[in-house]
């Protein structure tokens, strides 16, 4: 097993754990946490492919994958902030953070 | 050209403007309306006198033409003219009109619609003056029709009476029959000459070049100008009440008496005679022969009927018809001057007679039946004296106006080369004229006052009564005996004044046209007259004068012998003639059944045609229209059915299915976020499996 396969395996595990959390938890905050796990699995993939990828790093930008991940983490942070703000707003409105009770948008 | 010719149009326009203003006034503005009418008429009279003076100093014809409107490439031109003929008529119409306006002040004083009356009178006078000065057959025709319209309005002035409404309609429709001929003649004339101007410096339709172009034969051996002349004469027959279109004129007496005097004695009915005189150059010898015969027959025929009438105005109406016949006879056999002279003298004495009759009617509280009068000379001396003057003038009593003018006509008829028939008809007519006028005067003014049951017949009380204030107290006291308690009274000065003035003219006017001093005839011909006693020396003239005087004396004597010697004592007594010849008298009293004849023929035909047209309209055309509408309705009904069942049903079903699909799919939208995520996750797994599967395959 090469390092890349190991990384991808960890990343896949991490994604599965995140997905399971996002699907099964009732609390909106925990669903958000699951989504963060899935995002970080993707980030791990970025790093792994950057470090062990088969393609040759170009001399012009040796840092592409790294920069991507940093951006991604920044976006994830912003997303988490927005998500938590939304959850707070919903909680204030509906007095609950149980996602299974938030069905007002059904068709 | 002097200013009076340029401003001649003011003469007709002033009364018309007065009528227009009167029409806008409120009903209570009686004084203003009358002032406007009489004032405008007075100014017109002054202008007419100026025009007359101008025509005296400059006898040549003066015309003013102007373009009116364009249709196609042609300009329709109108214009007015001043010549001795027009000048004489202008003065006559405006003078007699003014007197009658003043008289109306008294006669209509108590009528509710005084304002409307003066509005119509002014409009009539303006239109009549327009007829007189028109230099275009088209302009003349327009004024002619306005005259006809106002005649209709004035005859039907008391339209509350069914008889007046019917008489108005009858007058209007009967004259339309004649006007159809006039219109056709006018169109034909335009087609032949391309102009309707009478005189246009050599290019008018009455001038030599145009007349020469119409000399060729048209149909049945008549020259075109003869045919056109006869068609125009049709209009004159209708308007002037000649046989066979005379039936409307006696019925027109339903209008107020001043109207009868103005329209149906002095001016409007003379318009027909004037028209023939105006288009005289168009009249060939053949056409004039027809004119002469129609005139002679009318003169005789109407005089016969007048003998047996009992309504004071109806006698005068038939007398008017008869005298108009004389005028036509004069035009036919003697020329313009002969006919026009009688027109002018007749206008004065017939207006006088009508106004006198109005005074009698006014004084007797709306009584019109001469059998219920009698002895009025003691109650109404002024009316009696003036009426007698008018009656003698009408009879042709020597030296009165009618004598000279009627004698000129008889003399011309006597000398007519074609036939003596018109002369004999005219002479017998003169005898009858003297006879029936004597009869009327004896009935009305002589004898004792007759008051019987007939006097108080409810009809005379129920009639429309314009002067209620004299009548009302009596009616409320003893409704059955109106005339019995109230003696006849003389009319006020505003009514007797015009009578006296007209009487002076009725006596003296004839002296402007005696054979010794034929000023009138020379004036119309544009020459100067001089006194020449040799005028009486013309062969046959003096003997004819003596003969006609004898005829008049015979008529007067016969009338006196039958009616004056021993006046009837009761209104129900039989007429002297009726005792002797009841058959003839009844036939005459029923106007020789001309109305009945028309009822049985023309009117029955018209009624049948109307009924047939109505039937055609209702069943054939109406049926066709109904069929079309039914087809359309059916198609519409079918279309609605298709719409409802097929189109609406189809769309409804489609909409229902769409809604159901929407409901189905909306279930996917559960609102549970985790469900969505679950689907995404499942889809991801399926996708991954598929990809892997595909890679391996």
Boltz contact constraints between the chains, C-beta under 6 A:
constraints:
  - contact:
      token1: [A, 19]
      token2: [B, 681]
      max_distance: 6.0
  - contact:
      token1: [A, 22]
      token2: [B, 677]
      max_distance: 6.0
  - contact:
      token1: [A, 23]
      token2: [B, 674]
      max_distance: 6.0
  - contact:
      token1: [A, 23]
      token2: [B, 677]
      max_distance: 6.0
  - contact:
      token1: [A, 23]
      token2: [B, 678]
      max_distance: 6.0
  - contact:
      token1: [A, 99]
      token2: [B, 673]
      max_distance: 6.0
  - contact:
      token1: [A, 99]
      token2: [B, 674]
      max_distance: 6.0
  - contact:
      token1: [A, 103]
      token2: [B, 671]
      max_distance: 6.0
  - contact:
      token1: [A, 103]
      token2: [B, 672]
      max_distance: 6.0
  - contact:
      token1: [A, 105]
      token2: [B, 671]
      max_distance: 6.0
  - contact:
      token1: [A, 106]
      token2: [B, 669]
      max_distance: 6.0
  - contact:
      token1: [A, 106]
      token2: [B, 670]
      max_distance: 6.0
  - contact:
      token1: [A, 106]
      token2: [B, 671]
      max_distance: 6.0
  - contact:
      token1: [A, 107]
      token2: [B, 666]
      max_distance: 6.0
  - contact:
      token1: [A, 107]
      token2: [B, 669]
      max_distance: 6.0
